[in-house]
Amino acid sequence: MNWLAYTFILVAIYLVVFAESMLMGTRFLGAQVDLLPGLIVYAALSFPPVAIVSITFFGALLYDSLSANPLGTSLLPLLCIGMVVFRNQEFLLRQHAYAQFVLGCAASLMAPVLAIFILLGMGQQPLLGTGTVWQLVIMSFGGGLATPVWFWIFGRLSGALHYPVEVESSFRQDREFARGRH
């Protein structure tokens, strides 16, 4: 596991959660865009399972500590998203922006829906109404738009801070073949 990339994603999660809770810049058309599921999708396609679990724990507990949710409410939805994406990563088109957009939309939709079910199962009464569907659509679309941006940012960081891997061939250019009879 690359510790520098792991540190970068933890710092990004910290900054995203802080921006979502303290700044009004993530509100768009009456809904707050959740950028955390897109980061979990990136982590699930880039890190081993142990790192995905620790990244998810860090992000979910930090998010819940700064929101009105009971502590741990968003942990299970984000962990499910991370593990489902990790489990199916060989079928997913990691390098394509439209696939990243679709994964980000799906993750940004499933995280609040699963959190609503968890809140209802805990006996809480979240504010649900006709505006909830609109907020879910805006959250999903905004998270989908942000996911390819995460892939681009972390790809640029990785390219700037790591040497490119050179593939060595087993064929030498100066090798001579003896042809004909020996």
trRosetta pair geometry for C-beta under 8 A, 3 or more apart (Angstrom, degrees):
i j d omega theta_ij theta_ji phi_ij phi_ji
1 6 6.2 46 156 -50 111 132
1 47 6.5 43 -133 -147 107 88
1 48 5.9 -92 -79 15 109 112
1 50 8.0 -93 -56 71 150 105
1 51 5.6 158 -135 -55 142 138
2 5 4.2 50 97 18 116 111
2 6 6.4 168 92 -15 59 88
2 162 7.8 -40 -138 -81 143 138
3 6 5.3 -54 -143 40 36 117
3 7 6.2 39 156 -21 68 103
4 7 5.8 -51 -148 35 30 110
4 8 6.5 33 151 -21 62 105
4 161 6.3 -139 141 132 151 145
5 8 5.5 -50 -147 34 34 115
5 9 6.5 29 157 -17 66 103
5 46 7.0 -120 155 150 139 129
5 47 7.7 -170 113 -79 117 101
5 154 6.9 73 -147 -165 98 110
5 157 7.5 138 -109 108 75 118
5 158 6.3 21 -92 -89 116 100
6 9 6.2 -57 -149 35 28 105
6 10 6.6 27 153 -16 62 107
6 47 6.9 98 -94 -113 88 133
6 51 5.9 -102 -114 -145 115 125
6 55 7.7 -126 -150 -72 79 109
7 10 5.8 -57 -148 38 33 110
7 11 6.3 32 154 -18 67 106
8 11 5.8 -57 -148 38 30 110
8 12 6.2 31 153 -20 65 107
8 154 6.7 140 118 -120 134 91
8 157 5.9 135 -144 142 162 160
9 12 5.4 -49 -144 37 36 115
9 13 6.4 41 154 -22 65 101
9 39 6.5 144 -162 -172 96 106
9 42 7.2 -166 -120 103 123 116
9 43 5.8 120 -179 -86 155 103
9 47 7.8 -102 26 -40 162 138
9 55 6.0 -16 120 -128 125 130
9 154 7.1 20 -77 -105 91 134
10 13 5.7 -49 -147 34 32 112
10 14 6.5 36 152 -20 63 104
10 55 6.8 -124 -80 -119 76 81
10 58 6.0 -27 -130 126 95 162
11 14 5.6 -52 -150 35 33 114
11 15 6.4 29 153 -15 66 107
12 15 5.8 -56 -146 40 31 109
12 16 6.1 32 155 -21 66 108
12 39 6.2 179 114 -122 116 132
12 150 7.6 111 165 -133 152 100
12 153 7.8 130 -111 111 141 140
12 154 8.0 -62 -35 -71 160 104
13 16 5.7 -54 -142 37 30 110
13 17 6.2 26 161 -15 65 107
13 36 6.8 64 -137 -124 86 88
13 39 5.8 161 -85 139 84 160
13 55 6.9 170 -42 -168 153 85
13 58 6.2 93 102 112 152 107
13 59 4.4 -97 -160 -94 135 97
13 62 6.8 112 141 55 104 146
14 17 6.2 -59 -147 38 25 106
14 18 6.3 24 155 -16 62 111
14 62 6.7 -95 -107 -170 61 163
15 18 5.7 -56 -145 40 30 112
15 19 6.1 29 157 -20 66 108
16 19 5.7 -55 -145 37 29 109
16 20 6.2 27 157 -18 64 108
16 35 4.7 -125 -157 87 125 122
16 36 6.0 157 120 -73 134 70
16 39 6.5 -153 10 -31 164 145
17 20 5.8 -54 -144 37 30 110
17 21 6.3 14 161 -8 64 112
17 36 6.8 50 -74 -78 84 118
17 59 6.8 -177 -54 -150 126 68
17 62 4.8 79 122 125 176 111
17 63 5.1 -121 -123 -84 117 68
17 66 6.1 124 163 39 102 142
18 21 6.2 -69 -146 44 26 99
18 22 5.7 -16 174 15 67 120
18 23 7.8 53 130 -3 69 99
18 66 7.6 -135 -97 -119 44 173
19 22 6.8 -71 -121 52 19 86
19 23 4.9 -33 -158 34 63 123
19 25 6.5 -53 -178 60 104 112
19 26 6.1 109 132 -35 96 121
19 35 7.8 9 76 28 120 140
20 23 7.6 -14 -51 51 11 81
20 26 5.1 -34 -108 40 66 161
20 32 6.6 93 -158 173 92 120
20 34 7.0 48 -126 -119 146 56
20 35 6.8 -155 -62 24 120 99
20 36 7.7 -51 -20 -31 158 102
20 63 7.6 2 74 -129 141 90
20 66 7.9 116 85 105 92 129
21 66 4.0 -46 -98 149 164 126
21 67 6.6 -119 -101 -69 108 69
23 26 6.8 94 90 -3 93 88
24 27 5.4 -37 -175 17 73 120
26 32 5.6 48 113 -161 99 78
26 33 5.0 -126 -179 53 87 86
26 34 8.0 82 166 -76 132 28
26 35 6.9 -102 -130 -20 131 110
26 142 8.0 112 -171 162 80 146
27 30 7.6 12 -179 -112 98 6
27 31 7.0 169 -150 86 67 27
27 32 5.2 -40 -94 -94 72 67
27 33 7.5 -176 -97 3 20 78
28 31 6.4 -31 68 65 66 75
28 32 8.0 112 19 -117 67 23
28 33 5.6 23 19 -32 115 113
28 138 6.1 -171 90 -179 93 120
28 142 5.9 146 47 -88 139 137
29 134 7.9 -118 132 163 107 107
29 138 5.3 -155 75 -116 114 142
30 131 7.2 -93 144 -164 132 119
30 134 6.9 10 88 124 124 123
30 135 6.9 -97 117 -87 88 83
30 138 7.2 146 70 1 73 167
31 134 6.8 -159 -50 124 126 79
31 135 3.9 160 -110 -136 117 70
31 136 7.9 -132 -138 -20 149 21
31 138 3.8 135 50 79 142 134
31 139 5.5 -109 155 -48 129 80
31 142 7.6 -171 100 -1 110 138
32 135 7.9 14 28 -159 62 106
32 139 7.2 22 83 -95 52 100
33 108 7.9 -16 -164 -157 73 139
33 138 6.9 -100 -80 141 80 86
33 139 5.9 168 -122 -125 47 55
33 142 3.2 -96 -124 129 123 151
33 143 6.3 -180 -172 -51 87 66
33 146 7.1 133 155 -27 126 134
34 37 6.1 57 117 3 109 99
34 108 5.7 162 71 -143 98 92
34 111 6.5 -134 114 83 151 137
34 112 6.9 166 -3 -47 154 109
34 139 5.4 27 12 -160 96 108
34 142 7.6 112 32 90 48 112
34 143 5.7 -8 75 -76 73 120
35 38 5.7 -55 -168 37 57 116
35 39 6.6 57 141 -20 78 104
35 142 7.9 -75 -73 135 71 99
35 143 6.5 -175 -103 -114 36 75
35 146 5.0 -96 -125 145 90 164
36 39 5.6 -56 -152 36 39 112
36 40 6.5 40 152 -21 69 103
36 59 5.4 148 -154 174 115 125
36 60 7.9 127 167 -78 144 56
36 63 5.9 -12 -72 -79 165 144
36 74 7.8 43 101 159 151 142
36 78 6.8 -48 137 -108 113 131
36 111 7.4 162 86 -168 100 169
37 40 5.4 -52 -147 35 39 114
37 41 6.4 44 152 -23 68 99
37 78 6.7 -136 -98 -113 70 84
37 81 5.9 -60 -144 151 96 171
37 104 6.9 129 108 -152 97 60
37 107 3.7 172 165 136 118 104
37 108 4.7 -177 62 -77 139 57
37 110 7.6 140 -136 59 147 83
37 111 4.6 -137 -74 -25 127 142
37 143 5.4 20 63 -164 111 141
38 41 5.5 -47 -149 31 35 114
38 42 6.6 36 151 -16 64 101
38 104 4.5 21 -104 -129 96 106
38 107 6.6 154 -70 80 44 132
38 108 6.7 5 -45 -58 85 108
38 143 5.2 -169 -42 -172 105 80
38 144 7.7 -176 -88 -86 114 19
38 146 4.8 -158 6 98 171 99
38 147 3.7 -140 -139 -85 108 76
38 149 8.0 29 155 53 148 86
38 150 5.3 157 140 -5 107 142
39 42 5.6 -50 -150 36 36 112
39 43 6.3 36 151 -19 66 105
39 55 7.8 -139 138 164 101 121
39 59 6.8 175 92 -109 128 153
39 150 5.8 -159 -90 -131 60 153
40 43 5.5 -52 -144 39 34 112
40 44 6.2 36 154 -23 66 105
40 52 7.7 79 -160 -158 77 88
40 55 7.2 162 -113 117 68 112
40 56 6.0 62 -123 -96 113 89
40 59 6.9 -142 -69 68 98 160
40 78 5.2 -150 -89 -164 159 93
40 81 5.4 70 116 99 136 119
40 82 4.8 -94 179 -72 104 96
40 85 7.7 134 130 27 83 144
40 107 6.5 -173 72 -173 108 142
41 44 5.8 -53 -145 35 29 111
41 45 6.6 15 158 -7 62 109
41 81 7.0 -64 -69 155 74 111
41 82 7.8 -133 -77 -98 34 59
41 85 5.6 -167 -131 -116 66 169
41 100 7.4 133 128 -151 133 71
41 103 4.9 135 -153 137 142 115
41 104 5.9 -123 27 -83 160 63
41 107 5.1 -133 -55 -21 115 161
41 147 5.7 -5 67 -137 140 123
41 150 7.9 118 70 72 94 143
42 45 6.2 -69 -151 44 28 101
42 46 5.9 -1 161 0 67 125
42 147 7.1 -176 -47 -156 94 77
42 150 4.7 -111 -49 128 147 126
42 151 6.0 -162 -109 -75 108 69
42 154 6.3 122 -179 18 139 151
43 46 6.0 -78 -136 50 26 98
43 47 5.2 -24 -173 20 72 122
43 51 7.0 -142 -174 125 103 96
43 52 5.4 142 134 -114 105 72
43 55 4.7 -145 -152 96 159 161
43 56 7.5 -170 92 -51 148 78
43 82 6.5 -24 88 -128 106 113
44 47 7.4 -51 -92 47 16 83
44 52 5.5 67 -97 -124 63 131
44 81 7.3 -127 -38 129 150 71
44 82 4.4 -170 -77 -152 114 63
44 83 7.4 -123 -126 -50 122 17
44 85 3.7 80 117 89 149 117
44 86 4.3 -115 -165 -54 91 81
44 89 6.9 -165 140 -73 86 117
45 85 6.4 -69 -51 152 81 114
45 86 7.5 -147 -68 -93 39 58
45 89 5.5 157 -118 -129 70 119
45 92 6.9 -98 -105 91 119 137
45 94 5.1 158 -175 -121 135 114
46 154 7.3 -49 -88 132 169 147
47 51 3.7 -100 166 91 129 131
47 52 5.5 164 87 -55 109 75
47 55 6.9 109 56 -12 160 140
48 51 5.3 90 58 14 70 103
48 52 7.2 -130 104 -9 35 92
49 52 5.4 -55 -145 34 35 115
49 53 6.3 35 159 -19 68 102
49 83 7.4 47 -134 -113 100 82
49 86 6.1 123 -91 156 78 159
50 53 5.9 -53 -152 34 31 110
50 54 6.5 23 154 -12 64 107
51 54 5.8 -57 -144 41 33 106
51 55 6.0 34 156 -20 68 108
52 55 5.8 -55 -143 39 27 110
52 56 6.1 27 156 -18 63 110
52 82 4.6 160 176 168 114 127
52 83 7.1 141 125 -73 140 60
52 86 5.8 -66 -61 -59 170 144
53 56 5.8 -57 -146 39 28 111
53 57 6.3 30 156 -20 64 106
53 79 6.9 38 -123 -130 69 103
53 82 7.5 169 -74 108 44 145
54 57 5.6 -49 -144 35 32 112
54 58 6.3 33 156 -19 64 106
55 58 5.8 -56 -149 37 29 111
55 59 6.2 21 157 -12 65 112
55 82 7.6 161 78 -120 105 151
56 59 5.9 -59 -141 43 28 106
56 60 5.8 20 165 -14 67 114
56 75 7.0 101 147 -152 96 65
56 78 4.9 169 -151 123 100 108
56 79 4.9 120 149 -85 153 69
56 82 5.1 -107 -68 -7 133 156
57 60 6.2 -60 -136 42 22 104
57 61 6.0 11 170 -8 62 114
57 75 6.7 30 -114 -136 55 108
57 79 7.9 42 -60 -79 65 111
58 61 6.6 -65 -142 42 18 100
58 62 6.1 14 162 -14 60 116
59 62 5.9 -63 -144 41 24 108
59 63 6.0 25 159 -20 64 112
59 78 6.5 -144 92 172 116 162
60 63 5.6 -54 -143 37 28 112
60 64 6.2 22 160 -13 65 109
60 72 7.3 51 139 -131 115 36
60 74 4.6 -161 -145 97 91 88
60 75 4.0 128 136 -90 152 61
60 78 4.9 -160 -73 39 114 141
60 79 7.4 -38 -33 -36 153 88
61 64 5.9 -53 -139 41 31 107
61 65 6.1 34 158 -24 64 107
61 71 6.8 31 -139 -163 76 92
61 72 7.1 7 -97 -78 77 57
61 75 6.8 34 -56 -80 71 111
62 65 5.8 -55 -145 33 28 111
62 66 6.7 5 161 0 61 110
63 66 6.5 -77 -155 46 25 95
63 67 6.0 4 159 -8 67 122
63 69 7.7 15 125 44 86 133
63 74 5.4 -49 92 63 130 150
64 67 5.8 -68 -130 45 31 101
64 69 4.8 -84 -132 86 83 111
64 70 7.1 -17 -169 105 120 31
64 71 4.9 125 129 -125 129 45
64 72 6.2 -156 104 -9 178 26
64 73 5.7 146 -113 33 124 85
64 74 5.6 -169 -60 24 100 101
64 75 7.3 -40 -23 -36 140 87
65 71 6.5 36 -77 -108 68 98
67 74 7.9 60 45 -17 146 133
69 73 4.0 -119 175 43 120 141
69 74 6.2 70 113 -24 168 96
69 115 6.9 -52 -120 -172 140 124
69 119 7.4 -99 -133 -82 89 115
70 73 5.2 107 63 -45 73 111
70 119 7.7 149 18 -110 105 81
70 122 6.7 -135 31 151 150 167
70 124 7.2 -150 -14 -61 119 143
72 75 4.8 -39 -157 6 60 129
72 76 7.7 50 164 -17 79 88
73 76 8.0 -68 178 25 29 94
73 115 5.4 70 150 -149 99 96
73 118 5.5 157 -154 105 77 133
73 119 6.3 31 -145 -68 130 85
73 122 7.8 -78 -105 -10 100 151
74 77 5.8 -60 -155 47 55 109
74 78 5.7 46 153 -17 84 113
74 111 6.7 32 -150 -177 97 102
74 115 5.4 -8 -94 -98 70 127
75 78 6.3 -69 -148 43 23 103
75 79 6.0 20 160 -17 64 115
76 79 5.7 -58 -138 41 28 111
76 80 6.2 32 160 -22 64 106
76 114 6.8 -133 104 148 94 124
76 118 6.3 145 53 -86 129 143
77 80 5.8 -55 -147 35 29 111
77 81 6.4 30 155 -19 64 105
77 110 6.6 177 -165 131 104 80
77 111 4.5 120 139 -138 129 57
77 112 7.7 123 167 -38 168 16
77 113 7.9 147 -127 65 135 60
77 114 3.6 152 -101 83 109 128
77 115 5.2 -66 -12 -50 149 78
77 118 7.2 -114 -36 -15 103 133
78 81 5.6 -51 -147 35 34 113
78 82 6.3 34 155 -18 65 107
78 111 6.0 37 -72 -122 70 113
79 82 5.7 -54 -145 39 31 112
79 83 6.2 23 160 -13 66 110
80 83 6.1 -60 -142 42 27 104
80 84 6.1 25 161 -18 65 110
80 110 7.7 -115 97 142 115 126
80 114 6.7 -162 46 -137 143 171
81 84 6.1 -58 -143 38 25 107
81 85 6.3 19 161 -13 62 111
81 107 4.8 88 -157 -134 136 97
81 110 6.1 150 -85 87 107 125
81 111 6.2 -28 -37 -71 145 91
82 85 6.1 -61 -147 40 25 106
82 86 6.1 23 157 -17 64 111
83 86 5.6 -53 -140 40 32 112
83 87 6.0 36 159 -24 65 107
84 87 5.8 -53 -144 35 27 112
84 88 6.4 -4 164 8 62 112
85 88 6.5 -76 -144 53 25 90
85 89 6.4 57 154 -72 64 84
85 92 7.0 8 -158 -32 78 162
85 103 6.6 80 -117 -159 122 123
85 107 7.4 -7 -52 -79 133 123
86 89 5.7 -20 -150 -30 32 117
88 91 5.0 -47 179 41 87 113
88 92 6.1 89 122 -31 87 103
89 92 5.4 -59 -142 34 41 113
89 94 7.0 30 -168 -65 91 116
92 99 6.2 143 -177 170 80 129
92 103 6.8 49 -151 -75 133 135
93 96 4.2 1 134 22 120 120
93 99 3.9 172 69 -38 98 165
94 99 7.2 -79 -65 99 13 134
94 100 7.7 59 -162 -71 39 93
96 99 4.3 75 78 10 103 108
96 100 6.8 -174 94 -9 53 85
97 100 5.5 -54 -147 39 36 114
97 101 6.2 42 152 -24 67 103
97 148 4.4 44 -146 -125 86 142
97 151 7.7 -163 -106 66 67 138
98 101 5.4 -47 -146 33 35 116
98 102 6.4 35 154 -18 65 102
99 102 5.8 -51 -146 37 33 109
99 103 6.3 33 154 -16 65 107
100 103 5.8 -55 -145 41 30 111
100 104 6.1 32 154 -20 64 109
100 147 4.9 -170 161 123 89 107
100 148 4.3 119 98 -80 133 75
100 151 5.3 -80 -126 -10 155 146
101 104 5.7 -58 -147 38 27 111
101 105 6.3 29 155 -20 64 105
101 144 4.7 55 -171 174 68 96
101 145 6.9 25 -128 -83 96 37
101 147 6.3 168 -96 62 33 114
101 148 5.8 -16 -59 -30 78 115
102 105 5.7 -50 -146 34 31 112
102 106 6.3 28 156 -16 64 107
102 144 7.0 34 -79 -139 16 117
103 106 5.8 -56 -145 39 30 109
103 107 6.1 25 158 -15 66 110
103 144 8.0 141 67 -123 42 78
103 147 6.3 -172 83 168 88 162
104 107 5.9 -56 -140 41 28 107
104 108 5.9 22 161 -14 65 113
104 143 5.0 -164 165 135 90 76
104 144 4.0 143 93 -115 101 42
104 145 7.3 -141 110 18 145 25
104 146 6.4 -178 -168 64 144 69
104 147 2.7 -142 -72 -19 135 141
104 148 7.3 -99 -13 -20 145 65
105 108 6.0 -62 -142 42 24 105
105 109 6.2 20 158 -16 62 111
105 140 4.8 53 -161 170 73 91
105 141 6.5 19 -116 -90 101 37
105 143 6.5 144 -97 83 33 91
105 144 3.4 13 -60 -75 81 128
105 147 8.0 -99 -23 5 55 137
106 109 5.9 -61 -148 38 27 108
106 110 6.0 18 160 -15 66 113
106 140 7.7 51 -65 -150 18 107
107 110 5.9 -58 -137 40 29 104
107 111 6.2 34 164 -28 65 106
107 143 6.6 -130 83 145 86 135
107 147 7.6 113 43 -84 125 137
108 111 6.3 -39 -135 24 27 113
108 112 7.8 14 169 -1 53 101
108 139 5.4 -162 160 142 105 81
108 140 4.7 156 96 -119 103 45
108 142 7.0 -160 177 72 160 70
108 143 2.5 151 -77 57 150 156
108 144 6.3 -116 25 -37 134 67
108 147 8.0 -130 -30 -43 116 114
109 112 7.3 -73 -166 41 28 93
109 113 6.3 18 154 -13 67 120
109 136 6.1 68 -134 178 79 97
109 139 7.2 137 -88 95 52 97
109 140 4.0 23 -65 -100 93 120
109 143 7.8 -156 -29 54 58 136
110 113 5.6 -64 -142 44 34 111
110 114 5.8 30 164 -16 72 110
111 114 6.3 -59 -144 40 23 104
111 115 6.3 22 156 -18 61 111
112 115 5.3 -56 -142 40 36 114
112 116 6.3 43 156 -26 68 99
112 136 6.3 -150 80 -111 133 88
112 139 6.2 33 -4 113 145 162
113 116 5.8 -49 -152 29 31 112
113 117 6.8 29 150 -14 62 103
113 136 7.1 60 -62 -132 92 132
114 117 5.6 -52 -151 37 37 112
114 118 6.4 39 150 -20 67 103
115 118 5.5 -51 -147 36 35 114
115 119 6.3 37 153 -20 65 103
116 119 5.7 -53 -148 37 31 111
116 120 6.3 30 154 -17 65 106
116 126 5.8 -111 -131 51 80 155
116 128 7.1 87 -151 -83 129 120
117 120 5.7 -53 -145 39 32 110
117 121 6.2 33 154 -19 64 108
118 121 5.6 -56 -147 39 30 112
118 122 6.4 28 154 -19 64 107
119 122 5.7 -58 -148 37 31 109
119 124 4.2 -69 -177 67 86 125
119 126 4.8 61 115 -36 151 117
120 123 7.9 66 180 -57 31 14
120 124 6.9 -87 -75 63 27 75
120 126 7.2 -73 -58 14 77 103
127 132 7.8 -179 117 -77 69 107
128 132 5.1 -2 -148 -54 65 155
129 132 5.7 137 54 -19 47 98
130 133 6.9 -43 -175 20 46 104
130 134 7.8 38 138 -5 65 106
131 134 5.3 -55 -158 41 55 115
131 135 6.0 55 146 -22 79 104
132 135 5.7 -56 -148 39 32 111
132 136 6.3 33 154 -21 66 105
133 136 5.7 -53 -148 35 31 112
133 137 6.5 33 152 -20 64 104
134 137 5.8 -54 -150 33 32 111
134 138 6.4 25 155 -13 66 107
135 138 5.9 -56 -145 41 32 107
135 139 6.0 33 156 -20 66 109
136 139 5.7 -53 -141 39 29 112
136 140 6.1 30 158 -21 64 108
137 140 5.9 -57 -147 36 27 110
137 141 6.2 20 158 -13 64 110
138 141 5.9 -57 -142 41 29 107
138 142 6.0 26 160 -16 65 112
139 142 6.0 -59 -142 42 25 108
139 143 6.1 23 160 -15 63 111
140 143 6.0 -58 -145 40 25 108
140 144 6.2 28 155 -21 62 109
141 144 5.6 -55 -147 36 29 114
141 145 6.5 29 155 -18 63 104
142 145 5.8 -53 -148 35 32 110
142 146 6.4 27 155 -17 65 108
143 146 5.7 -57 -144 38 33 110
143 147 6.5 46 156 -38 65 99
144 147 6.0 -42 -150 13 31 116
145 148 7.4 -61 -171 32 34 97
145 149 7.2 30 142 -13 63 114
146 149 5.3 -63 -159 39 46 119
146 150 6.4 51 148 -26 76 98
147 150 5.7 -47 -152 28 36 111
147 151 6.8 34 152 -15 65 101
148 151 5.4 -50 -149 37 41 113
148 152 6.3 43 152 -21 69 104
149 152 5.6 -54 -148 37 33 112
149 153 6.2 33 154 -20 67 106
150 153 5.8 -53 -143 36 30 110
150 154 6.2 15 164 -5 66 110
151 154 6.4 -62 -141 46 25 99
151 155 5.9 30 158 -23 63 114
152 155 5.7 -57 -143 38 25 114
152 156 6.3 26 158 -18 63 106
153 156 6.0 -59 -153 36 27 108
153 157 6.5 24 152 -16 63 107
154 157 5.4 -48 -143 38 38 114
154 158 6.1 40 155 -20 66 105
155 158 5.7 -54 -145 38 29 111
155 159 6.2 27 156 -17 64 108
156 159 5.7 -55 -144 39 30 110
156 160 6.2 26 158 -18 64 110
157 160 5.9 -61 -145 39 28 108
157 161 6.1 -5 167 5 65 118
158 161 6.5 -74 -136 49 23 92
158 162 5.6 -19 -179 17 66 123
159 162 7.0 -66 -111 49 16 86
159 164 7.8 16 -138 -75 74 89
171 175 7.1 -115 -172 25 66 139
172 175 4.2 108 74 -34 99 107
178 182 6.9 58 139 -95 130 95
